[in-house]
Amino acid sequence: MTTSAPIVVLSVVSEIFPLVKTGGLADVAGALPAALAPEHVRVVTLVPGYPAVLKALDEVVPVLQIADLFGNPAKLLHGRAHGLELIAIDAPHLYNRPGNPYMAPDGRDWPDNAIRFGALGKVAASLAAGAVPSFQPHVLHAHDWQSGLAAAYLRYGHERGPRTVTTVHNLAFQGLFPASLLPALALPPQAYSINGVEFHGEIGFLKAGLALADWITTVSPTYAAEIRTPEYGMGLDGLLRVRTERLSGILNGIDDAVWNPATDPLIAAKFDARRIAPRIANKAVLKQRLGLANDDALLFGVVSRLTWQKGLDMLVEVLPTLLATGAQLVVLGTGERALQQAFIDAARIHQGRVGCVIGYDEELAHLIQAGADALLMPSRYEPCGLAQMCALRYGTLPVVAHVGGLADTVIDCNDMAIAEGVGTGVQFTPTIGMLEAAILRTTALWRNGRVWRRVQRNAMRADVSWRRSARRYAQLYRDLLAEKGR
């Protein structure tokens, strides 16, 4: 590789914004290529050929025919969509299915997910090893369990290949499947070992990526430390401690062109840190849309999966305290049925004080960030979190648990931070009692309008873009390539 040539990265993901999205992984996969371009890094993303992906693809060129991809022919299509350079796996028997990429319409995982995402890893390894002569990536960068087998297919099936990176977005989702599937996945017997894909008697997709990649990253420095402990390691902490010298935390960012209150087409009134006053119009529209009382109450927002991990069962418990302060609450999300029902019931019982929308609504998510006063994130663990970064950008003060990326991105408004002019939100230990205390602290802060506005401006000036993190990824790629050259 000459010094003038860009580093070519094959990014391997199961979802990518704005084509297919179930969570933050898609946002990262969609934003990072553009952020890396100024660092002289070209990212080509390999993604399953879901209907939404194939429909969006422009400038399509078939680059590889595959005679048999786990039972049927397939082909690889190179093209572009929404500024992204993509290679899509056109395999209808695996990916031509409606809705969620992981689950059937009945809400259960597709029974052949091991094969579907094994195919993603197998194709990634073939591409990385030179199956398309005109495309020779320097780095294979696999994201989460769905692409975890890419490193295994490279290790056990190819004599040569690029440097490999596995990024963990959430260690709780590991892709565990029966050991009996090893032949169906076309992995050799020697792959099933403690140093390969075996994990407690099963095939561990993510474990394989963590064990076999040249480098491991995760999405915040604090989470990188947490997952090396039994409390947060989800059974993989021993492996991660062994690989400590090959593990780093690189904080996610957000697309600050998409999340920009000065230009956002999805909100009612545009504003910025110098001119915050128009923000109030967004609050009025949000309250009207959710049927909340039109008064000057502090408005808390939630934009989240409704799960135990996100700590939203604790929010249900402390809702009486929140409402007793005179505050209001708006919730957008989907998740565990019991939590969905709890917030639906709260909206019915406390009509005019609690609003709830179950589902995914990008426009409403933007309006909540622009119209709520504070964003609640009481997560028990949070690898990075993106919603709090969007909140900072929009002057919606994040009220967050002191875990993972939340700890890395929000500066607590304690007395010293306020005096020094650096506070950007409220942090707390993720327990019911401390969440309750954080709500009361936020309410007291809100009542001091002068200080609240100062903290809002601090928040809006925080750099939550990908720029610094893109530089770190680019340096990691350069370091790995330098190692290979030695």
Long-range contacts (C-beta under 8 A, 24 or more apart in sequence): 1-138, 1-481, 6-40, 6-41, 6-42, 7-40, 7-41, 7-42, 7-138, 7-139, 7-474, 7-477, 7-478, 7-481, 8-41, 8-42, 8-44, 8-135, 8-136, 8-137, 8-138, 8-139, 9-36, 9-41, 9-42, 9-43, 9-44, 9-137, 9-138, 9-139, 9-140, 9-141, 9-477, 10-44, 10-45, 10-46, 10-124, 10-127, 10-128, 10-137, 10-139, 10-140, 10-141, 10-162, 11-43, 11-44, 11-45, 11-46, 11-141, 11-143, 12-45, 12-46, 12-120, 12-121, 12-124, 12-140, 12-141, 12-142, 12-143, 12-147, 12-150, 13-45, 13-46, 13-47, 13-143, 13-144, 13-146, 13-147, 14-47, 14-48, 14-101, 14-102, 14-117, 14-120, 14-143, 14-144, 14-146, 14-147, 15-47, 15-101, 16-45, 16-47, 16-84, 16-86, 18-82, 19-47, 19-50, 19-52, 19-53, 19-56, 19-81, 19-82, 20-47, 20-50, 20-52, 20-53, 20-101, 22-100, 22-101, 22-102, 23-305, 24-169, 24-252, 24-384, 24-385, 24-386, 25-143, 25-144, 25-169, 27-254, 27-255, 27-386, 28-143, 28-169, 28-219, 28-252, 29-143, 30-82, 30-84, 30-255, 31-253, 31-254, 31-255, 31-466, 32-466, 32-470, 32-473, 33-84, 33-85, 34-83, 34-255, 34-466, 35-253, 35-465, 35-466, 35-467, 35-469, 35-470, 36-470, 36-473, 36-474, 38-470, 39-470, 39-471, 39-473, 39-474, 40-474, 41-470, 41-473, 41-474, 41-477, 42-85, 43-85, 44-85, 44-86, 44-87, 44-135, 44-137, 45-84, 45-85, 45-86, 45-87, 46-86, 46-87, 46-88, 46-89, 46-120, 46-123, 46-124, 46-127, 47-86, 47-87, 47-88, 47-89, 48-88, 48-89, 48-91, 48-94, 48-95, 48-101, 48-116, 48-119, 48-120, 49-77, 49-88, 49-89, 49-90, 49-91, 49-92, 49-95, 49-96, 50-95, 50-96, 50-97, 50-101, 51-95, 51-96, 51-97, 51-98, 53-81, 53-86, 53-88, 54-88, 54-90, 56-81, 56-82, 57-81, 57-86, 57-88, 63-87, 63-132, 63-134, 63-135, 64-127, 64-131, 64-132, 66-91, 66-123, 69-94, 69-119, 69-122, 69-123, 70-94, 70-115, 70-118, 70-119, 70-122, 70-184, 70-186, 74-119, 74-123, 76-123, 76-127, 76-132, 87-127, 89-119, 89-120, 89-123, 91-119, 94-119, 113-175, 113-177, 114-175, 114-177, 114-181, 114-184, 114-185, 114-203, 114-205, 115-181, 115-184, 115-185, 117-145, 117-146, 117-147, 117-149, 117-175, 117-205, 118-149, 118-185, 118-186, 118-205, 120-146, 120-147, 120-149, 120-150, 121-147, 121-148, 121-149, 121-150, 121-151, 121-152, 121-153, 121-205, 122-149, 122-150, 122-153, 122-185, 122-186, 124-150, 124-153, 125-150, 125-151, 125-153, 125-154, 125-157, 125-158, 125-161, 126-153, 126-158, 128-154, 128-158, 128-161, 128-162, 128-164, 129-154, 129-158, 129-160, 129-161, 130-160, 137-162, 138-162, 138-163, 138-477, 138-481, 139-163, 139-164, 139-165, 139-477, 139-480, 139-481, 140-164, 140-165, 141-165, 141-167, 142-166, 142-167, 142-209, 142-213, 143-167, 143-169, 144-168, 144-169, 144-170, 144-173, 144-206, 145-173, 145-174, 145-175, 145-205, 145-206, 145-209, 146-175, 146-205, 147-209, 148-175, 148-204, 148-205, 148-206, 148-207, 148-208, 148-209, 148-210, 149-185, 149-187, 149-197, 149-205, 149-208, 149-209, 150-209, 151-208, 151-209, 151-212, 151-213, 152-187, 152-191, 152-196, 152-197, 152-208, 152-209, 152-212, 153-187, 154-212, 155-191, 155-196, 155-212, 156-187, 156-188, 156-190, 156-191, 156-196, 157-188, 163-214, 163-215, 163-477, 163-480, 163-481, 163-483, 163-484, 164-212, 164-213, 164-214, 164-215, 165-213, 165-214, 165-215, 165-216, 165-217, 165-476, 165-477, 165-480, 166-206, 166-209, 166-210, 166-213, 166-215, 166-216, 166-217, 167-216, 167-217, 167-218, 167-219, 168-206, 168-210, 168-216, 168-217, 168-218, 168-219, 168-227, 168-383, 169-218, 169-219, 169-383, 169-384, 170-383, 171-206, 171-218, 171-227, 171-232, 171-233, 171-234, 171-236, 171-383, 172-234, 172-309, 172-381, 173-206, 174-199, 174-204, 174-205, 174-206, 174-207, 174-234, 174-236, 175-204, 175-205, 175-206, 176-202, 176-203, 176-204, 176-205, 177-202, 177-203, 177-205, 178-202, 178-203, 179-203, 199-235, 200-235, 206-236, 207-236, 207-239, 210-236, 210-239, 210-240, 210-243, 211-239, 211-243, 214-246, 214-480, 214-483, 215-246, 215-247, 215-248, 215-476, 215-480, 216-240, 216-243, 216-246, 216-247, 216-248, 217-247, 217-248, 217-249, 217-250, 217-473, 217-476, 218-247, 218-248, 218-249, 218-250, 218-383, 219-249, 219-250, 219-251, 219-252, 219-383, 219-384, 219-405, 220-249, 220-250, 220-251, 220-252, 220-383, 220-384, 220-404, 220-405, 220-407, 220-408, 220-409, 221-248, 221-249, 221-250, 221-251, 221-408, 222-249, 222-403, 222-404, 222-405, 222-407, 222-408, 223-249, 223-381, 223-382, 223-383, 223-384, 223-404, 223-405, 224-248, 224-249, 225-249, 226-381, 226-403, 226-404, 232-381, 248-476, 250-469, 250-472, 250-473, 250-476, 251-384, 251-405, 251-408, 251-409, 251-468, 251-469, 252-384, 252-386, 252-389, 252-405, 252-466, 252-469, 253-389, 253-464, 253-465, 253-466, 253-467, 253-468, 253-469, 253-470, 254-386, 254-389, 254-390, 254-393, 254-464, 254-465, 254-466, 255-466, 256-393, 256-464, 256-465, 259-366, 259-369, 259-389, 259-390, 259-393, 259-394, 260-393, 261-370, 261-393, 261-394, 261-395, 261-460, 264-366, 264-370, 266-362, 266-363, 266-366, 266-367, 267-366, 267-367, 267-370, 267-371, 268-367, 268-370, 268-371, 269-370, 271-370, 271-395, 272-460, 273-395, 273-456, 273-457, 273-460, 273-461, 276-395, 276-453, 276-456, 276-457, 276-460, 279-370, 279-371, 279-395, 282-367, 282-370, 282-371, 283-371, 283-372, 283-373, 284-371, 285-367, 285-371, 286-330, 286-367, 286-368, 286-370, 286-371, 286-372, 287-328, 287-355, 287-371, 289-355, 289-364, 289-367, 290-330, 290-355, 290-356, 290-357, 291-351, 291-352, 291-355, 292-328, 292-330, 292-352, 292-353, 292-354, 292-355, 293-328, 293-352, 293-353, 297-326, 297-327, 297-328, 297-353, 298-325, 298-326, 298-327, 298-328, 298-373, 298-374, 298-442, 298-443, 298-446, 299-327, 299-328, 299-329, 299-330, 299-371, 299-372, 299-373, 299-374, 300-327, 300-328, 300-329, 300-330, 300-372, 300-373, 300-374, 300-375, 300-376, 300-399, 300-439, 300-442, 301-329, 301-330, 301-331, 301-332, 301-368, 301-369, 301-371, 301-372, 301-373, 301-374, 301-375, 301-376, 301-396, 302-329, 302-330, 302-331, 302-332, 302-333, 302-375, 302-376, 302-377, 303-332, 303-333, 303-365, 303-368, 303-369, 303-375, 303-387, 304-332, 304-333, 304-335, 304-377, 304-387, 305-333, 305-334, 305-335, 306-331, 306-333, 306-334, 306-335, 306-336, 306-339, 306-340, 306-343, 306-358, 307-335, 307-336, 307-339, 308-336, 308-380, 309-379, 309-380, 309-381, 309-382, 310-335, 310-377, 310-378, 310-379, 310-380, 310-382, 311-377, 311-378, 311-379, 311-380, 311-401, 311-430, 311-435, 312-339, 312-343, 312-378, 313-339, 313-342, 314-378, 314-430, 314-431, 314-432, 314-435, 315-376, 315-378, 315-435, 316-342, 316-343, 316-346, 317-432, 318-432, 318-435, 318-436, 318-439, 319-346, 319-350, 319-354, 321-436, 321-439, 321-440, 322-439, 323-350, 323-353, 323-354, 325-439, 325-440, 325-443, 327-439, 327-443, 328-353, 328-354, 328-355, 329-353, 329-354, 329-355, 329-376, 330-354, 330-355, 330-356, 330-368, 330-372, 331-355, 331-356, 331-357, 332-356, 332-357, 332-359, 332-361, 332-364, 332-365, 332-368, 333-358, 334-358, 334-359, 334-360, 368-396, 369-393, 369-394, 369-396, 370-394, 370-396, 372-396, 373-397, 373-446, 374-398, 374-399, 374-426, 374-442, 374-446, 375-399, 377-401, 377-406, 378-428, 378-430, 378-435, 379-403, 379-404, 379-406, 379-430, 380-430, 382-406, 384-408, 385-409, 388-425, 389-464, 390-464, 391-425, 391-459, 392-424, 392-425, 392-459, 392-460, 392-462, 392-464, 393-459, 393-460, 393-462, 393-464, 394-460, 395-456, 395-457, 395-459, 395-460, 396-459, 397-424, 397-425, 397-426, 397-442, 397-445, 397-452, 397-455, 397-456, 397-459, 398-424, 398-425, 398-426, 398-459, 399-425, 399-426, 399-428, 399-438, 399-439, 399-442, 400-425, 400-426, 400-427, 400-428, 401-427, 401-428, 401-429, 401-430, 401-435, 402-427, 402-428, 402-429, 402-430, 403-430, 409-462, 409-464, 411-458, 413-441, 413-445, 413-455, 418-451, 418-454, 418-455, 421-454, 421-458, 422-458, 423-455, 423-458, 424-455, 424-458, 424-459, 424-462, 425-455, 425-459
